[in-house]
Amino acid sequence: MKWALILGMLAAAASAQTVQVYSEFARLSESGAVIATAEPREILSPAIPRNAFSTFQVAIEAPPGTKYSVFVGQNPVNAVKATLYRPNGEKLEPVGLPYEGVSSQVFWLDIWVDANAPVRRVKVEPQVFINDDWVSYPMEVRVSDLVMPDRPASSAGIAIPLEMANAFLCGGKARPIAGRTPVGAELQFRNAQQDLALLAQSSQKQREEAKKLIGGCGPRRADPELYLRLRDLFFSPVWQKMR
């Protein structure tokens, strides 16, 4: 009985050391628990565009007070530019790698791909060295043939991406976020500007399909990952056929 208890405690400790990757729109607590989106999208082999940023959240679960080192492995090496951020109040600040962390935390992983980068699969794996062991998340990004247009200079204020797309496709103006700015909103706003630059060059058929996927021009749905349907469209063969 005693040994069973000890083994159970060891198993629980091991299972508490995890690394998970979520989309930029999943709503997480400071310790990485999912708050919104009942079943967040699984991020294992996401398609990403060139001449653009792609952003993910990395949730590291560790026992309170446990120290660890965070790395971002790449294969091929330096195939993309990866920047890791950690929350500091309502802002994100970049951290050097490896980063020495403690207890459960959520980081933001920003990936930049050059316009002339080759179309290929690239391993971009968040890795944690903890308790003399390695825990990693096996993510392999698919660098696509999609090259995003240069985005315009950032406008004043920060708006919710879904409202930005809705305003562009339906006419109107996206309202700036009122009150407390959610952590990561600046990166989401920047990434949405990339998407709007592509929509600005799209055909009417493409815009109509995009409008349909985000729920039309009616009231916005509560699912924070609904916006990802728009990016799915950009990478689909259907997108090019509708030009």
C-alpha positions as CSV (number, residue, x, y, z in Angstrom):
1,M,0.0,0.0,0.0
2,K,2.8,2.3,0.9
3,W,4.7,1.7,-2.3
4,A,1.5,2.1,-4.3
5,L,1.0,5.5,-2.7
6,I,4.6,6.6,-3.5
7,L,4.3,5.4,-7.1
8,G,1.0,7.2,-7.5
9,M,2.6,10.4,-6.2
10,L,5.6,10.1,-8.6
11,A,3.2,9.5,-11.5
12,A,1.2,12.6,-10.5
13,A,4.4,14.6,-10.4
14,A,5.4,13.4,-13.8
15,S,2.1,14.1,-15.4
16,A,2.1,17.7,-14.0
17,Q,5.1,18.5,-16.2
18,T,3.6,19.2,-19.5
19,V,4.0,21.5,-22.5
20,Q,1.0,22.4,-24.6
21,V,0.6,24.7,-27.6
22,Y,-2.6,26.6,-28.4
23,S,-3.6,29.2,-31.0
24,E,-3.3,32.9,-30.3
25,F,-7.0,33.1,-29.7
26,A,-7.5,30.4,-27.1
27,R,-8.2,32.0,-23.7
28,L,-6.0,30.7,-21.0
29,S,-5.5,31.4,-17.3
30,E,-2.1,32.6,-16.1
31,S,-1.2,29.0,-15.3
32,G,-2.3,27.7,-18.7
33,A,-5.8,26.3,-17.9
34,V,-8.3,26.7,-20.8
35,I,-10.9,29.3,-20.0
36,A,-12.7,29.7,-23.3
37,T,-13.2,27.4,-26.3
38,A,-14.5,24.2,-24.9
39,E,-12.3,22.2,-27.3
40,P,-9.4,24.4,-28.4
41,R,-7.9,23.6,-31.7
42,E,-5.1,21.1,-31.7
43,I,-1.9,22.7,-32.9
44,L,0.5,20.1,-34.3
45,S,1.2,20.9,-38.0
46,P,-0.2,24.4,-38.6
47,A,0.2,26.0,-42.0
48,I,1.9,29.4,-41.8
49,P,2.4,32.1,-44.5
50,R,5.6,33.7,-45.7
51,N,6.4,37.4,-45.3
52,A,4.3,37.2,-42.1
53,F,4.1,36.5,-38.4
54,S,2.3,33.5,-36.9
55,T,1.7,33.4,-33.2
56,F,1.0,30.7,-30.7
57,Q,0.6,30.3,-26.9
58,V,2.8,27.9,-25.1
59,A,1.5,26.7,-21.7
60,I,4.0,25.1,-19.4
61,E,2.6,23.2,-16.4
62,A,5.0,22.6,-13.6
63,P,4.7,22.1,-9.8
64,P,4.7,25.3,-7.8
65,G,8.3,26.6,-7.2
66,T,9.8,24.1,-9.7
67,K,12.5,25.7,-11.9
68,Y,13.0,24.8,-15.6
69,S,14.7,26.0,-18.8
70,V,12.7,26.8,-21.9
71,F,14.1,26.3,-25.4
72,V,12.7,26.5,-28.9
73,G,14.2,23.8,-31.1
74,Q,14.3,24.1,-34.9
75,N,15.1,21.7,-37.7
76,P,16.4,22.9,-40.0
77,V,18.2,25.3,-37.7
78,N,17.3,29.0,-38.1
79,A,14.6,28.1,-40.7
80,V,12.3,30.7,-39.1
81,K,12.8,33.6,-36.6
82,A,11.2,32.5,-33.3
83,T,10.7,35.0,-30.5
84,L,9.4,34.0,-27.1
85,Y,7.4,36.5,-24.9
86,R,6.3,36.3,-21.4
87,P,3.5,38.4,-19.8
88,N,4.5,41.3,-17.7
89,G,1.3,42.9,-16.4
90,E,-0.9,43.6,-19.5
91,K,2.1,43.7,-21.8
92,L,4.3,41.0,-23.4
93,E,8.1,41.3,-23.2
94,P,10.6,39.3,-25.2
95,V,12.9,36.9,-23.3
96,G,16.2,35.4,-24.3
97,L,16.5,31.7,-24.9
98,P,17.0,29.5,-23.0
99,Y,14.7,31.2,-20.5
100,E,14.8,30.2,-16.9
101,G,11.2,29.8,-15.7
102,V,9.5,28.7,-12.5
103,S,6.0,27.2,-11.8
104,S,3.3,27.1,-14.4
105,Q,3.3,29.9,-17.0
106,V,2.0,30.8,-20.4
107,F,4.4,32.1,-23.0
108,W,3.7,33.6,-26.5
109,L,5.7,32.2,-29.4
110,D,6.0,34.5,-32.4
111,I,7.3,33.0,-35.7
112,W,8.4,35.2,-38.6
113,V,9.0,33.6,-42.0
114,D,10.7,35.5,-44.8
115,A,9.0,36.1,-48.1
116,N,11.7,34.1,-50.0
117,A,11.7,31.2,-47.5
118,P,11.4,27.7,-49.1
119,V,8.1,25.9,-49.0
120,R,8.7,23.0,-46.6
121,R,8.0,21.5,-43.2
122,V,10.0,22.9,-40.3
123,K,10.1,21.5,-36.8
124,V,9.6,24.3,-34.3
125,E,9.4,22.6,-30.9
126,P,9.0,24.3,-27.5
127,Q,11.2,22.3,-25.2
128,V,11.5,22.3,-21.4
129,F,14.4,20.9,-19.3
130,I,12.9,20.2,-15.9
131,N,13.9,17.8,-13.1
132,D,16.8,16.5,-15.2
133,D,14.5,15.5,-18.0
134,W,13.2,16.9,-21.3
135,V,9.6,17.6,-22.0
136,S,8.7,18.9,-25.5
137,Y,5.8,19.6,-27.8
138,P,6.2,18.0,-31.3
139,M,5.1,20.9,-33.5
140,E,6.0,20.9,-37.2
141,V,4.9,24.0,-39.1
142,R,4.1,23.9,-42.8
143,V,5.6,26.9,-44.5
144,S,3.1,27.5,-47.3
145,D,3.4,29.0,-50.8
146,L,1.2,31.9,-49.6
147,V,3.2,35.2,-49.4
148,M,1.3,37.9,-47.5
149,P,1.4,41.4,-48.8
150,D,3.3,44.0,-46.8
151,R,0.9,45.2,-44.1
152,P,0.1,48.8,-43.7
153,A,1.4,51.0,-40.9
154,S,-0.5,50.2,-37.7
155,S,-3.4,52.5,-37.0
156,A,-4.1,53.9,-33.6
157,G,-5.8,51.7,-31.0
158,I,-6.1,47.9,-30.8
159,A,-9.2,46.1,-32.0
160,I,-10.4,42.5,-31.8
161,P,-9.4,40.6,-35.0
162,L,-12.9,39.2,-35.6
163,E,-14.4,42.8,-35.4
164,M,-11.6,44.0,-37.7
165,A,-12.5,41.4,-40.4
166,N,-16.2,42.0,-39.9
167,A,-15.8,45.7,-40.4
168,F,-13.7,45.3,-43.5
169,L,-16.0,42.7,-45.1
170,C,-19.3,44.3,-44.1
171,G,-18.4,48.0,-44.1
172,G,-17.9,50.0,-40.9
173,K,-15.2,50.6,-38.5
174,A,-13.8,48.2,-35.8
175,R,-14.1,49.6,-32.3
176,P,-10.9,49.9,-30.3
177,I,-10.8,47.6,-27.3
178,A,-12.3,49.4,-24.3
179,G,-11.0,49.0,-20.8
180,R,-8.3,46.5,-19.9
181,T,-6.3,45.3,-22.9
182,P,-6.0,41.5,-23.0
183,V,-2.5,40.1,-22.9
184,G,-1.3,39.4,-26.5
185,A,-3.8,41.8,-28.1
186,E,-1.0,43.8,-29.8
187,L,0.2,40.6,-31.6
188,Q,-3.3,39.6,-32.5
189,F,-3.9,43.1,-33.9
190,R,-0.7,43.0,-36.0
191,N,-1.5,39.6,-37.3
192,A,-5.0,40.6,-38.3
193,Q,-3.6,43.5,-40.2
194,Q,-1.7,41.0,-42.3
195,D,-4.9,39.2,-43.0
196,L,-6.7,42.4,-44.0
197,A,-3.9,43.3,-46.4
198,L,-4.5,40.0,-48.1
199,L,-8.3,40.5,-48.2
200,A,-7.7,44.0,-49.7
201,Q,-6.2,42.2,-52.8
202,S,-8.8,39.5,-52.9
203,S,-11.7,39.1,-55.4
204,Q,-15.3,39.7,-54.5
205,K,-15.9,35.9,-54.5
206,Q,-13.1,35.4,-52.0
207,R,-14.5,38.2,-49.8
208,E,-18.0,36.7,-49.8
209,E,-16.6,33.3,-48.8
210,A,-14.6,34.9,-46.0
211,K,-17.6,36.8,-44.8
212,K,-19.7,33.6,-44.7
213,L,-17.0,31.7,-42.7
214,I,-16.9,34.3,-39.9
215,G,-20.6,34.3,-39.5
216,G,-21.7,37.0,-41.9
217,C,-22.5,40.5,-40.8
218,G,-24.8,39.7,-37.9
219,P,-23.9,39.5,-34.2
220,R,-20.5,38.0,-33.3
221,R,-20.3,34.4,-32.0
222,A,-18.7,33.8,-28.6
223,D,-16.1,31.2,-29.9
224,P,-12.8,33.1,-29.7
225,E,-11.2,30.7,-32.3
226,L,-13.9,31.4,-34.9
227,Y,-11.4,33.8,-36.6
228,L,-9.2,30.8,-37.5
229,R,-11.7,29.8,-40.1
230,L,-10.6,32.8,-42.1
231,R,-7.0,31.7,-42.1
232,D,-8.0,28.2,-43.0
233,L,-9.6,29.6,-46.1
234,F,-6.4,31.4,-47.1
235,F,-4.5,28.1,-47.2
236,S,-7.2,26.1,-49.0
237,P,-7.1,25.3,-52.7
238,V,-10.6,26.9,-52.9
239,W,-9.1,30.3,-52.2
240,Q,-7.1,30.5,-55.4
241,K,-9.9,29.1,-57.5
242,M,-12.1,32.0,-56.5
243,R,-9.8,34.7,-57.8
